[in-house]
Amino acid sequence: MPKRQNILLITADQWRGDCLAAVGHPVVRTPNVDALAAEGVLFRNHFAGAAPCSPARATLYTGLYQMNHRVCRNGSPLDRRFDNLALAARRAGYDPTLFGYTDTAPDPRALEAGDPHLTSYEGLLPGFTARQLLPEHEKQWLSWLRSRGHADAVSRDIHIPVGAGPGDISAAGTFYSKDETQTAFLAGEFIRWLGEQDSAWFAHVSFLRPHPPFSVPEPYGAMYKPGDGPVFSRGPSAQDEMQAHPYLDYAMPRASKGSFISGAEGAVNDWGAQDFDAIRAIYYGMISEVDAQLGRIFQSLKDAGTWDDTVIVFTSDHAEMMGDHWTLGKGGFFDGSYRIPLVIRDPRAAAKDVSVDHFTSAADIFPTLCETLGASAKNGLDGRSLRQFLEEKPVSDWRDAAFWEFDFREIASGDAQAHFGLAPNRCNLAVIRDDHFKYVHFTALPPLLFDLKADPMELRNLAGDPAYAQVQLAYAERLLSLRASHLDQTLAFTELTEKGPVSYRP
């Protein structure tokens, strides 16, 4: 019998799907992810299911669309009735171990009123053993830095670059070195744990970077120059973008500079083209820094003799606008927030150095791991296993479009419903997008339709144009059909008969 395989799930927070040399990015250097793709499968059209972190990770971990898991915002509890990849791994005989964070708010009905777990959205996904937590406050990493002689590592102000003032956009080096980043800290903790293992294991390494604040040590700070990279997808100005739709007019002025550059004040859309150029250069450097630490992890697996016994899944929770449409961060409806990387290497699978152009979803990760582990989910799933791509089997009846959702009932100031005069459950949107058109349906705001072949930057809204009325109707019907077919199916295929419960799941 072959040895049981190890499972390594790696997420890098806010990594854009186009920021890989393997998919043809003209600037970004990612040699370690590229090398992983050369030994496995690269999914070129992979999309998150939602944003921001908690909703996106709920889809990743449960295999459910937001319409079913109902994690709407950071802090929305994950219903305890749903299965997830950590619980499935535990049923398969593994002790799933976390390095980093899962951003899972617990179901308050399972806890006492005074439980401190109810005071933070950065909880632990049920089923995981936490070896090294590292939530966004980064206190564990800061403590580690102090132990290495950085007495000033007492807050996240440590990210302000050397010689820069609060709010300055700078690629100057940080007070900590390339060997002392949060990424290096977590990688080191995983490598130390790896040396303790004497049986098959399941690990989830959840890196915070390239999530902001945007800063990075040398040599990565100087690796890219402002202006490097492709043309931004955006209109002539932020004001032009804001006029394109009521949602943009509402959301863009509420994105705070301080969320991205430590100490900055004002709204992101006050930054100009040169500012976005400089920030993107830093972001590219952050990606290369994470890639370098991935190389360190991959080498540790080879040194331990476990490389050929380990399934590796590399992805992100959601992406990053990074200057497209004069915005930063995630959310809304543009591709920049939702197209994410996915590389899977299974040393025992047939596929090597294979690219997949089919639309795949973060919801597919859980069913893929279930099939890999020989486990079954305990509830209905929206995602589908990607094993057929790993085994290079014929693919039939696969989805023909990407789908994602975003709930904007609370953005920054929490006044979305007051601004629009809508109930919270009407502050949401859903997107269906194929190779030709993209349709965005708002529950209570005007829709959007883009011809991606003629308008790949998504600048011209065709919704309401009589010439595209039939196209708009067709995509609205496709979206309605998609949502109807993905209503929770947990008990829908079960009937109670004189012989007891009978399942006829296809």
C-alpha positions as CSV (number, residue, x, y, z in Angstrom):
1,M,0.0,0.0,0.0
2,P,1.4,3.5,-0.8
3,K,2.0,5.8,2.0
4,R,-0.8,8.2,2.9
5,Q,-0.2,11.6,1.3
6,N,0.5,14.8,3.2
7,I,-1.7,17.7,2.4
8,L,-0.4,21.3,2.4
9,L,-2.9,24.1,1.7
10,I,-1.2,27.5,1.3
11,T,-3.1,30.7,1.0
12,A,-1.6,34.2,0.4
13,D,-4.0,36.9,1.3
14,Q,-5.0,39.4,-1.5
15,W,-2.8,37.9,-4.3
16,R,-4.1,38.8,-7.8
17,G,-4.5,36.0,-10.2
18,D,-2.6,37.8,-12.9
19,C,0.4,38.3,-10.8
20,L,2.3,35.2,-11.7
21,A,5.0,34.9,-14.3
22,A,3.5,31.5,-15.2
23,V,0.3,33.2,-16.5
24,G,2.3,35.7,-18.5
25,H,2.7,38.7,-16.2
26,P,5.3,40.9,-17.9
27,V,7.0,42.1,-14.7
28,V,6.3,40.0,-11.5
29,R,8.9,37.4,-10.7
30,T,7.4,34.3,-9.0
31,P,9.9,31.5,-9.7
32,N,8.8,29.2,-6.9
33,V,5.1,29.2,-7.7
34,D,6.0,28.9,-11.4
35,A,8.1,25.8,-10.6
36,L,5.2,24.3,-8.6
37,A,3.0,24.9,-11.6
38,A,5.5,23.1,-13.8
39,E,5.0,20.0,-11.7
40,G,1.3,20.3,-11.4
41,V,-1.8,22.1,-12.7
42,L,-2.2,25.8,-13.2
43,F,-5.8,27.1,-13.2
44,R,-5.9,30.3,-15.3
45,N,-9.5,31.3,-14.7
46,H,-9.9,30.7,-11.0
47,F,-12.2,33.1,-9.0
48,A,-13.0,33.8,-5.4
49,G,-16.6,33.3,-4.3
50,A,-16.9,36.5,-2.3
51,A,-15.0,39.3,-0.5
52,P,-13.6,40.4,1.9
53,C,-11.7,37.9,4.0
54,S,-14.3,36.1,6.1
55,P,-16.8,35.6,3.3
56,A,-14.1,34.6,0.8
57,R,-12.6,32.0,3.2
58,A,-16.0,30.7,4.1
59,T,-16.4,29.7,0.5
60,L,-12.9,28.3,0.3
61,Y,-13.3,26.2,3.5
62,T,-16.9,25.0,3.1
63,G,-17.3,24.6,-0.7
64,L,-20.4,26.8,-0.5
65,Y,-21.4,30.0,-2.2
66,Q,-22.2,33.0,-0.1
67,M,-25.9,32.5,-0.9
68,N,-25.7,29.4,1.2
69,H,-23.0,29.9,3.9
70,R,-24.3,33.4,4.5
71,V,-21.0,34.9,5.8
72,C,-21.8,38.4,4.6
73,R,-19.0,40.5,6.2
74,N,-16.0,40.1,8.4
75,G,-17.6,39.2,11.7
76,S,-20.6,37.3,10.2
77,P,-20.7,34.0,12.0
78,L,-20.3,30.7,10.1
79,D,-23.3,28.5,10.9
80,R,-22.0,25.5,12.9
81,R,-24.2,23.1,10.8
82,F,-21.8,23.4,7.8
83,D,-19.0,20.9,7.2
84,N,-15.6,22.2,6.2
85,L,-12.2,20.9,5.0
86,A,-10.7,20.7,8.5
87,L,-13.5,18.6,9.8
88,A,-13.3,16.4,6.8
89,A,-9.6,15.9,7.2
90,R,-10.1,15.0,10.8
91,R,-12.6,12.3,9.8
92,A,-10.0,11.0,7.4
93,G,-7.6,10.5,10.2
94,Y,-5.5,13.7,10.1
95,D,-4.9,16.3,12.7
96,P,-5.3,19.5,10.5
97,T,-2.9,22.1,11.8
98,L,-3.0,25.8,11.2
99,F,-0.2,28.3,10.8
100,G,-1.7,31.8,10.4
101,Y,-5.5,32.5,10.6
102,T,-8.8,31.5,9.1
103,D,-10.9,34.6,9.9
104,T,-13.9,32.5,11.0
105,A,-16.4,34.1,13.3
106,P,-17.9,31.3,15.5
107,D,-21.6,30.6,15.7
108,P,-22.7,32.5,18.8
109,R,-25.4,29.9,19.5
110,A,-22.8,27.4,20.5
111,L,-21.1,29.7,23.0
112,E,-21.9,31.3,26.3
113,A,-22.7,35.0,26.2
114,G,-19.4,36.1,27.9
115,D,-17.1,33.9,25.8
116,P,-14.2,36.1,24.5
117,H,-14.4,34.3,21.1
118,L,-17.5,36.3,20.5
119,T,-15.5,39.6,20.5
120,S,-13.5,39.0,17.3
121,Y,-14.1,37.8,13.7
122,E,-10.6,36.3,13.6
123,G,-11.6,33.0,15.1
124,L,-10.5,29.5,14.2
125,L,-12.3,27.3,11.7
126,P,-13.8,24.3,13.6
127,G,-11.6,21.2,13.2
128,F,-8.2,22.9,13.1
129,T,-5.5,22.6,15.7
130,A,-3.7,26.0,15.9
131,R,0.0,25.5,16.0
132,Q,0.9,29.2,15.4
133,L,-1.9,31.8,15.1
134,L,-1.1,35.0,13.4
135,P,-4.2,37.2,13.0
136,E,-4.1,40.7,11.6
137,H,-2.8,42.4,14.8
138,E,0.4,40.3,14.3
139,K,1.2,40.4,18.0
140,Q,2.9,37.0,17.8
141,W,5.2,38.1,15.1
142,L,5.9,41.4,16.9
143,S,6.9,39.5,20.0
144,W,9.2,37.3,17.9
145,L,10.8,40.5,16.5
146,R,11.4,41.8,20.0
147,S,13.1,38.5,20.9
148,R,15.5,39.2,18.0
149,G,16.4,42.6,19.3
150,H,13.8,44.9,17.7
151,A,12.7,46.7,20.8
152,D,10.5,49.0,18.8
153,A,8.4,46.2,17.4
154,V,5.4,47.1,19.6
155,S,2.8,47.9,17.0
156,R,2.0,47.7,13.3
157,D,3.8,51.1,12.9
158,I,6.8,48.8,12.4
159,H,5.6,48.7,8.8
160,I,6.4,52.4,8.2
161,P,9.5,52.3,5.9
162,V,12.9,53.5,7.2
163,G,13.2,57.2,6.7
164,A,9.5,57.6,5.8
165,G,6.9,59.4,7.8
166,P,3.4,58.1,8.6
167,G,1.4,58.1,5.4
168,D,4.4,58.3,3.1
169,I,4.4,56.0,0.1
170,S,7.9,54.6,0.0
171,A,9.7,51.6,-1.3
172,A,12.5,52.2,1.2
173,G,13.5,49.2,3.3
174,T,11.7,48.3,6.6
175,F,13.2,48.1,10.1
176,Y,13.0,44.3,9.8
177,S,15.0,42.2,7.3
178,K,13.8,39.9,4.6
179,D,14.4,37.0,7.0
180,E,12.2,38.6,9.6
181,T,9.0,39.2,7.8
182,Q,5.6,37.8,8.9
183,T,5.9,35.4,6.0
184,A,9.4,34.3,7.1
185,F,8.1,33.9,10.7
186,L,5.2,31.6,9.7
187,A,7.4,29.7,7.2
188,G,9.9,29.0,9.9
189,E,7.2,27.8,12.3
190,F,5.9,25.4,9.7
191,I,9.4,24.1,8.9
192,R,10.1,23.5,12.6
193,W,6.8,21.6,13.0
194,L,7.5,19.6,9.9
195,G,10.6,18.2,11.6
196,E,8.5,16.8,14.4
197,Q,6.2,14.8,12.1
198,D,6.5,11.0,11.8
199,S,3.1,10.2,10.1
200,A,0.9,11.7,7.4
201,W,-0.1,15.3,8.1
202,F,-2.5,18.0,6.9
203,A,-1.3,21.6,7.3
204,H,-2.8,25.0,6.3
205,V,-0.2,27.8,6.0
206,S,-2.2,31.0,5.8
207,F,0.0,34.0,5.0
208,L,-1.2,37.5,5.6
209,R,0.9,39.0,2.8
210,P,0.6,40.6,0.2
211,H,-2.3,42.1,2.2
212,P,-1.7,45.7,3.3
213,P,-0.2,47.7,4.8
214,F,2.0,48.0,1.7
215,S,5.6,47.8,2.8
216,V,8.4,45.3,2.2
217,P,12.1,44.9,3.1
218,E,14.9,44.9,0.7
219,P,15.8,43.6,-1.8
220,Y,12.0,43.4,-2.6
221,G,11.4,47.1,-2.0
222,A,13.7,48.0,-4.9
223,M,12.9,45.0,-7.1
224,Y,10.2,46.9,-9.1
225,K,10.1,50.5,-10.2
226,P,7.0,52.7,-10.2
227,G,5.4,52.4,-13.6
228,D,6.5,48.8,-14.1
229,G,3.7,46.5,-15.1
230,P,0.7,46.5,-17.5
231,V,-1.6,49.4,-18.2
232,F,-4.2,49.9,-15.4
233,S,-7.8,49.0,-16.2
234,R,-9.5,52.3,-15.4
235,G,-11.2,55.4,-16.8
236,P,-9.6,58.8,-17.2
237,S,-10.2,59.7,-13.5
238,A,-11.7,58.5,-10.2
239,Q,-14.5,60.9,-10.8
240,D,-15.3,59.3,-14.1
241,E,-15.4,55.9,-12.4
242,M,-17.7,57.1,-9.6
243,Q,-20.2,58.4,-12.1
244,A,-20.5,55.0,-13.7
245,H,-22.7,53.5,-11.1
246,P,-24.3,54.5,-7.7
247,Y,-22.4,51.8,-5.9
248,L,-19.1,53.2,-7.0
249,D,-20.2,56.7,-6.2
250,Y,-20.9,55.4,-2.7
251,A,-18.0,53.1,-2.1
252,M,-15.0,54.8,-3.6
253,P,-14.8,57.8,-1.3
254,R,-15.1,55.5,1.7
255,A,-12.0,53.6,1.0
256,S,-9.4,54.9,3.5
257,K,-5.8,55.5,2.6
258,G,-4.8,54.4,6.1
259,S,-6.0,50.9,5.3
260,F,-3.2,50.5,2.8
261,I,-0.3,52.8,3.8
262,S,0.4,53.1,7.5
263,G,-0.6,56.5,8.9
264,A,-2.1,57.9,5.6
265,E,-5.2,60.0,5.8
266,G,-8.0,60.7,3.4
267,A,-9.7,58.7,0.7
268,V,-7.9,56.3,-1.7
269,N,-9.4,58.0,-4.7
270,D,-7.6,61.2,-3.8
271,W,-4.3,59.5,-4.9
272,G,-3.0,60.2,-8.3
273,A,-1.5,58.1,-11.1
274,Q,2.0,58.4,-9.7
275,D,0.9,57.3,-6.2
276,F,-0.8,54.1,-7.7
277,D,2.4,53.4,-9.7
278,A,4.5,53.6,-6.5
279,I,2.1,51.5,-4.5
280,R,1.9,48.8,-7.2
281,A,5.7,48.5,-7.2
282,I,5.6,47.8,-3.5
283,Y,2.8,45.3,-4.0
284,Y,4.8,43.4,-6.6
285,G,7.7,43.3,-4.2
286,M,5.5,41.8,-1.5
287,I,4.4,39.1,-3.9
288,S,8.0,38.2,-4.7
289,E,8.8,38.2,-0.9
290,V,6.0,35.6,-0.3
291,D,7.2,33.6,-3.3
292,A,10.7,33.4,-1.8
293,Q,9.3,32.0,1.5
294,L,7.3,29.5,-0.5
295,G,10.6,28.4,-2.0
296,R,11.9,27.9,1.5
297,I,8.9,25.7,2.4
298,F,9.2,23.7,-0.7
299,Q,12.9,23.1,-0.1
300,S,12.2,22.0,3.5
301,L,9.8,19.3,2.1
302,K,12.5,18.1,-0.2
303,D,15.1,18.0,2.5
304,A,12.7,16.0,4.7
305,G,12.1,13.5,1.9
306,T,8.4,14.2,1.8
307,W,8.1,16.3,-1.4
308,D,6.8,13.3,-3.4
309,D,4.3,12.4,-0.7
310,T,2.8,15.8,-0.4
311,V,-0.2,17.3,-2.2
312,I,0.2,21.1,-2.4
313,V,-2.6,23.6,-3.1
314,F,-1.6,27.2,-3.5
315,T,-4.2,29.9,-3.8
316,S,-5.5,33.2,-2.3
317,D,-8.8,34.1,-0.5
318,H,-9.5,37.0,-2.8
319,A,-7.5,39.4,-5.0
320,E,-6.6,43.1,-5.0
321,M,-7.7,46.0,-7.2
322,M,-4.2,47.5,-7.1
323,G,-5.0,50.7,-8.9
324,D,-7.5,49.3,-11.4
325,H,-10.5,51.7,-11.6
326,W,-8.5,54.1,-9.2
327,T,-9.1,51.8,-6.3
328,L,-7.3,49.5,-3.9
329,G,-8.5,46.5,-1.8
330,K,-11.3,44.1,-2.6
331,G,-15.0,44.1,-3.0
332,G,-17.5,45.3,-5.5
333,F,-17.8,43.6,-8.9
334,F,-14.6,44.1,-10.9
335,D,-12.4,41.1,-11.9
336,G,-9.4,42.7,-10.1
337,S,-11.0,41.7,-6.7
338,Y,-11.9,38.2,-7.5
339,R,-9.5,36.5,-10.0
340,I,-7.0,34.6,-7.9
341,P,-4.2,32.1,-8.4
342,L,-4.6,28.4,-8.1
343,V,-1.9,25.8,-8.5
344,I,-2.3,22.2,-7.4
345,R,0.5,19.7,-7.4
346,D,-0.3,16.1,-6.6
347,P,2.8,14.0,-7.2
348,R,0.7,10.8,-7.8
349,A,-1.6,12.5,-10.3
350,A,-1.0,12.3,-14.0
351,A,-1.1,16.0,-14.8
352,K,2.3,17.7,-15.0
353,D,2.9,21.2,-16.3
354,V,-0.8,21.5,-17.4
355,S,-2.8,24.7,-17.7
356,V,-6.6,24.7,-17.3
357,D,-8.7,27.5,-18.9
358,H,-12.1,26.3,-17.6
359,F,-13.7,28.5,-15.0
360,T,-13.0,27.3,-11.5
361,S,-14.1,28.5,-8.1
362,A,-12.8,28.8,-4.6
363,A,-15.8,26.6,-3.8
364,D,-14.0,23.7,-5.6
365,I,-11.2,23.4,-3.1
366,F,-13.1,21.6,-0.4
367,P,-14.6,18.9,-2.7
368,T,-11.2,18.5,-4.3
369,L,-9.6,17.8,-0.9
370,C,-12.5,15.5,0.1
371,E,-11.9,13.4,-3.0
372,T,-8.1,13.4,-2.4
373,L,-8.6,12.3,1.2
374,G,-11.3,9.8,0.5
375,A,-13.7,11.7,2.7
376,S,-17.3,12.8,2.1
377,A,-18.9,16.1,2.9
378,K,-21.7,16.1,5.4
379,N,-23.9,18.6,3.5
380,G,-24.5,19.7,0.0
381,L,-21.8,21.6,-1.8
382,D,-21.7,24.2,-4.5
383,G,-18.2,23.4,-5.7
384,R,-17.0,20.4,-7.7
385,S,-13.8,18.4,-7.4
386,L,-11.0,19.4,-9.6
387,R,-9.5,15.9,-9.5
388,Q,-10.5,15.2,-13.1
389,F,-8.1,18.0,-14.2
390,L,-5.4,16.6,-12.0
391,E,-5.9,13.1,-13.6
392,E,-6.2,14.6,-17.1
393,K,-9.6,12.8,-17.5
394,P,-12.1,14.0,-20.1
395,V,-14.1,17.0,-18.7
396,S,-17.8,17.2,-19.4
397,D,-20.7,19.3,-18.1
398,W,-18.3,21.8,-16.5
399,R,-19.5,25.3,-15.6
400,D,-19.3,27.8,-18.4
401,A,-19.0,30.9,-16.4
402,A,-17.6,32.4,-13.2
403,F,-19.9,33.4,-10.3
404,W,-19.3,35.5,-7.3
405,E,-21.2,37.6,-4.8
406,F,-20.6,40.7,-2.7
407,D,-22.5,42.1,0.3
408,F,-22.1,45.8,0.9
409,R,-24.4,46.2,3.9
410,E,-21.5,47.7,5.8
411,I,-18.5,49.4,4.2
412,A,-16.1,51.4,6.5
413,S,-18.6,53.8,8.1
414,G,-21.4,51.1,8.2
415,D,-24.0,53.4,6.5
416,A,-24.6,51.5,3.3
417,Q,-28.3,50.9,4.0
418,A,-28.8,54.4,5.2
419,H,-27.1,55.9,2.1
420,F,-29.2,53.9,-0.3
421,G,-32.3,53.7,1.8
422,L,-32.3,49.9,1.6
423,A,-32.7,47.2,4.2
424,P,-29.3,45.4,4.9
425,N,-30.4,42.2,3.0
426,R,-30.9,44.3,-0.1
427,C,-27.4,45.7,-0.2
428,N,-25.8,43.0,-2.3
429,L,-24.8,42.0,-5.8
430,A,-24.1,38.8,-7.8
431,V,-22.0,38.4,-10.9
432,I,-22.0,35.9,-13.7
433,R,-19.1,36.2,-16.1
434,D,-18.0,34.2,-19.1
435,D,-15.4,34.8,-21.9
436,H,-17.7,37.3,-23.6
437,F,-20.0,39.1,-21.3
438,K,-20.2,40.0,-17.6
439,Y,-23.5,40.7,-15.9
440,V,-23.8,42.3,-12.5
441,H,-27.1,42.1,-10.8
442,F,-27.8,44.3,-7.8
443,T,-30.8,43.4,-5.6
444,A,-32.0,47.0,-5.5
445,L,-29.7,49.1,-7.7
446,P,-29.3,49.3,-11.5
447,P,-27.6,46.3,-13.2
448,L,-24.4,46.4,-15.2
449,L,-23.4,44.6,-18.4
450,F,-20.0,44.6,-20.0
451,D,-18.8,43.2,-23.3
452,L,-15.5,41.8,-22.2
453,K,-14.2,41.2,-25.8
454,A,-14.8,44.8,-26.9
455,D,-14.3,46.4,-23.5
456,P,-11.9,44.2,-21.4
457,M,-11.4,47.1,-18.9
458,E,-15.1,47.1,-18.0
459,L,-15.6,50.8,-18.7
460,R,-18.8,50.9,-20.8
461,N,-22.0,49.7,-19.1
462,L,-24.4,48.3,-21.7
463,A,-27.3,47.6,-19.4
464,G,-30.3,49.4,-20.6
465,D,-28.9,49.7,-24.2
466,P,-31.7,48.5,-26.5
467,A,-29.2,46.9,-28.7
468,Y,-28.1,44.6,-25.9
469,A,-31.5,44.0,-24.3
470,Q,-31.6,40.3,-25.4
471,V,-28.0,39.8,-24.1
472,Q,-28.9,41.3,-20.7
473,L,-32.0,39.2,-20.4
474,A,-30.2,36.0,-21.3
475,Y,-27.5,36.6,-18.7
476,A,-30.0,37.6,-16.1
477,E,-31.8,34.3,-16.7
478,R,-28.5,32.4,-16.5
479,L,-27.8,34.0,-13.2
480,L,-31.3,33.2,-11.9
481,S,-30.9,29.6,-13.1
482,L,-27.5,29.3,-11.4
483,R,-28.8,30.6,-8.1
484,A,-31.9,28.3,-8.3
485,S,-29.8,25.2,-8.9
486,H,-27.5,26.0,-6.0
487,L,-30.0,26.4,-3.3
488,D,-29.0,24.3,-0.3
489,Q,-29.3,20.7,-1.4
490,T,-28.3,19.0,1.9
491,L,-31.7,17.2,2.4
492,A,-33.2,17.9,-1.0
493,F,-32.2,14.5,-2.3
494,T,-33.5,12.6,0.7
495,E,-37.0,11.3,1.3
496,L,-38.5,9.5,4.3
497,T,-40.1,6.2,3.2
498,E,-41.6,3.2,4.8
499,K,-38.0,1.8,4.7
500,G,-36.6,4.9,6.4
501,P,-34.6,7.8,4.8
502,V,-33.6,7.1,1.2
503,S,-31.1,9.3,-0.7
504,Y,-31.2,9.5,-4.4
505,R,-28.4,12.0,-4.9
506,P,-27.3,11.9,-8.5
